[in-house]
Amino acid sequence: MAGLLSKFKMDDLDQSDSEEDGKMKSTKSISPHGIFVQGPCPAQRWPVPDQGDIINRESEFILEVGGFTAAALEKKTTLESVKKNLKAHLREKFKCIYEGISTTHSRLENIYTRLFITQQNEDYDCRSHEILDHFKVPNEGALPSQFEQINSLDIFKQGRSFFQPQPVTHKSIQRVMTKGIAGIGKTVAVQNFALDWAQGKSNQHIDFIFMLPFRELNMLKEGEYTLLELLLHFYPELRPLKDAQKLLQKQVLFILDGLDESRFSLDFKGAMTITNPDQKATVNVLLTNLLKGNLLPDALLWVTSRPAAAGQIPSKYIDQVTEVQGFTEQHKEEYFKKRFNSAGQAKEVLEHLRGMISFYFMGHIPIFCWIIAEVFKAGWSDQRSRRITTMTELYIYYLLTKTQRTAQKYGQKARKKKQTKDAAMILNLSKLAFEQLQKGNVIFYKEDLQECGIDLHKASEFCGFCSEILKQERGLYKTKMFSFVHLSFQEFLAALYVFHCCMTKDISPLKSFLQVDPTELGLLELQKRVVDKALKSENGQLDLFLCFFLGFSLESNQKMLQDLLPQTKSSSETAEEVKKYLQNFNAGNIPQERCMNLLLCKFELKEERFQDDIRRYLDAGAKLTPIDCSVLSTMLQISGELVEEMNLANCYTPIYGIEKLVRVMAKCKRAVLKSDQLKDECLEILISILLSLDSCLRELHLVCVYNSNLSLHHALLDVLDRPDCKLETLRLSGFTLDFRRCHILASILQSKHTSLRALDLTDCIYSYQSEYYSKEVEEKKEYEDFIDELTLLTFIPAGLIGPVCKLRKFR
């Protein structure tokens, strides 16, 4: 009897049974025979039974407890078996990852992505295209209070910079949103987390991890399921559980990957409330209740999404927001060294890429680096590929490499026939890209392809050129899912389709897209209407589309496509007219995010001068964001222009990001800055520019914008006496100048090292500060006013006297 009872462990009981036992603990005791009794000693309440009664009761209890123990042990064994099989499933599924449409795979643990804790932001209106989101994160060394880098394996550990306030009832982070642009590595991050758990390396306090990609959940959106029935579609290993009640007592993590790919809405206001995991409901209702905490309230949830779709989930249901940032500069170099045969070739490619504006905007995206490697590995020996400078040219070459790869399988006669078929297929794929881009879809299914004339049943047709362009995956029950290698390539093909429609006057799609009858419109007018349409996009979804569309108007790009699309041909005069038309748009008549994109469009049109556009933009009083500062500074760096003037006094500049614009002042002849822009890093950058031998800065105008009590930092004046400083004109407006600063200026005027030729102290005033005077001067109180008023008029001009002074103008 005692031996049997010793095998009985309370840990094998259900949680409900444990809780019930806990309530009775104060009144329970165990008899010498190991039997649970409640209340006082049995001898005080009942007569002592005879020996036969005791034997009978013990026999009955042995059967009862033995059965209960067996059930508990069976339950525990079942859960452990399910967990073991689930881990094996995840290890097999996530051990490798494929780049692009390549059949070559990489070990998942070798893929690296950066993850940051960031500020929750629900303002998704009128924003830039998502490829510019990369510039929100400052360079290394930025204040940790703004961004904190974390390990993706620690995603549910509270960071130092915890922006989103948690409800009082939550003792730890339970629901996480990870944002990131298309192709940046969101799925890789969550798969790596699941793989590490399945391999027993980390987060072993989690009992079950269920990865539920929205692209596969779309296939189940019509039916109703219990929670377990839904999970069984993805994980048949759960079948022994029979119901989801057992999951209530376990630590479960649901990973909802790709919210932006969902084709059903999450209704957080109108969806019915479900607390019973065995109740049937549609997929969107089940997910909504999981996110709200009604269903499996102790479960962990991790959602990934592109930025524009992240706002579908109200912030009160998210405990922490993170963002994937992709490759650093070091990772880019390491990646290309691995992809090319020699280190010398990789170095040449990287040097070439640093002259491409798109590499600065998209080089942190792993799949974009893969596309670049595909293009240059195939044609680096071709001098034409070395002249690639725009994204339009890059993707045209990528398209050509794919057609050439399939054409090599055919003879000369068959090749021409195959070329005609490829051209037709490109148009069908471009139509698919355009129609799905309008719907906001990046994942397509069989019916989507059929609507665009792509027949999956014609194996030879699909397995040829189409399979080189369209990425194919297997979803639930081996259902086929499709996507282009990257969202930007989908936008490229969509622009190609619309450009082709403009050239061939394909009325129906143009009428639907432009909302006007294009029958009587010429090519130039059609192009203008497409520009107008794209500039009206509210969240930048047509920004990159417009860049490609305008890129196709260049005759050089049309020549590259003539074998595939021989009907596309327009004059160079048309392209020049389009350039002139773009001059009509500015910060006064379109959102400033669209202004930023027009600058990118001009790169695709191979414009070489941007400073006039940037000057008009800044002079209009633009409210710059960190992204704007990064875009403007990068464009000036890439263009290599010697800027006549950089005036930041008329625009609003952010705390973080302004330093990037100050840095490009090294290539400016004249710069204008406000006093509030001369703090910390910006001041250090400006001083280093003034001391740089390569600096082109010759005139500096500093404006005090607050009040006369703000002093100019003396370190900025000290460098004017250095022989390396080539500044010729200094204008100070509205500053207070104390004795020390006046003394520095007077000394500079008498220095043989200074290059200063003009000094303007308009509206500056003198500030009396006793710490810079001798005791004798301090005692002469009656002269204080006289000294205050005349120091600027007498002390500094005194420095003009003598043969050493080189100053020509003084105000």
Secondary structure, 3 states (H helix, E strand, C coil): CHHHHHCCCHHHCCHHHHHHHHHHHHHEEECCCCCEEECCCHHHHCCCCCHHHHHHHHHHHHHHHHHHHHHHHHHHHHHHHHHHHHHHHHHHHHCEEECCCCCCEEEHHHCCCCEEECCCCCCCCCCCCHHHHHHHCCCCCCCCCCCEEECHHHCCCCCCCCCCCCCCCCCCCCEEEEECCCCCCHHHHHHHHHHHHHCCCCCCCCCEEEEEEHHHHHHHCCCEECHHHHHHHHCHHHHHHCCHHHHHHCCEEEEEECHHHCCCCCCCCCCCCCCCCCCCEEHHHHHHHHHHCCCCCCCEEEEEECHHHHHHCCHHHCCEEEEECCCCHHHHHHHHHHHCCCHHHHHHHHHHHCCCHHHHHHCCCHHHHHHHHHHHHHHCCCCCHHHCCCHHHHHHHHHHHHHHHHHCCCCHHHHHHHHHHHHHHHHHHHHHHHHHHHHCCCCECHHHHHHCCCCCCCHHHHHHHHHHHEEEEECHHHCEEEEECCHHHHHHHHHHHHHHHHHHCCHHHHHHHHCCCCCCCCHHHHHHHHHHHHHCCCCCCCHHHHHHHHHCCCHHHHHHCCCCCCCCCCCHHHHHHHHHHHCCCCCCCCCHHHHHHHHHHHHHCCCCCCHHHHHHHHHCCCECCHHHHHHHHHHHHHHCCCEEEEECCCCECCCCCHHHHHHHHHHEEEEEEEHHHCCHHHHHHHHHHHCCCCCCCCEEEEECCCCCCCECCHHHHHHHHCCCCCCCEEEEECCEECHHHHHHHHHHHCCCCCCCCEEECCCCEECCCHHHCCHHHHHCHHHHHHHHHHHHHHHCHHHHCCCCCCCCEEC
